[in-house]
Amino acid sequence: MFRLIKLAFYAMIGYVLYELFMGIRESEGRSPGGQRGRRQNISGAGAGRGQSEEVVGSGGSRSRETVGRGVV
């Protein structure tokens, strides 16, 4: 019983240390691929911006909205 609790405790400590290490690594500006600098957005549209697309509402109305923001 105590071995299982001890194992869970060690796993929790390992996870906390891993998260701490990854947070420090990210704050230094390094991406996981080993490159320095800021990460590029997948869409290439820039930070916090999406693309303007024509969308159709449920009643058939058409409008333009910015889509794709915050997609990881």
Secondary structure, DSSP 8 states (H G I E B T S, - for coil): -HHHHHHHHHHHHHHHHHHHHHHHHHHTTB-TTS-BS----SS-S-TT--EEEEEE-TTS-EEEEEE-TT--
